[in-house]
C-alpha cells in the first residue's frame, strides 16, 4: 500500500496523479473539482480534508454557489501534501497503548 521513493519517504500508492473519472467544472478556462472529486482522487475521508483545510496545511479552495471547489493547481498541492505523510506503524513506539486496570 505504501512505497518508498528516492527521498526515503513513504508515498501512498492509492493516490492517483490525475482524476480519471472526475469531470470537473470549467470556469473561465480553468477546471475546478468538487470536494467529492477530491475525495475520490485522494481516498481520504471528508473529515480529514476539512481538518487539513482548518489547520491551513492545504489550499482552502474557492466558493461556488455555497459549495467549496478546488482548482487543478489546488488539487496538485493537496496530492503533494498527502504524499508526504508517513503511516504510523501499529505496535510501534509512537502508538499509544491502552492499559486496563
Order of alpha helices (4+ residues) and beta strands (2+ residues): beta-beta-beta-beta-alpha-alpha-beta-beta-alpha
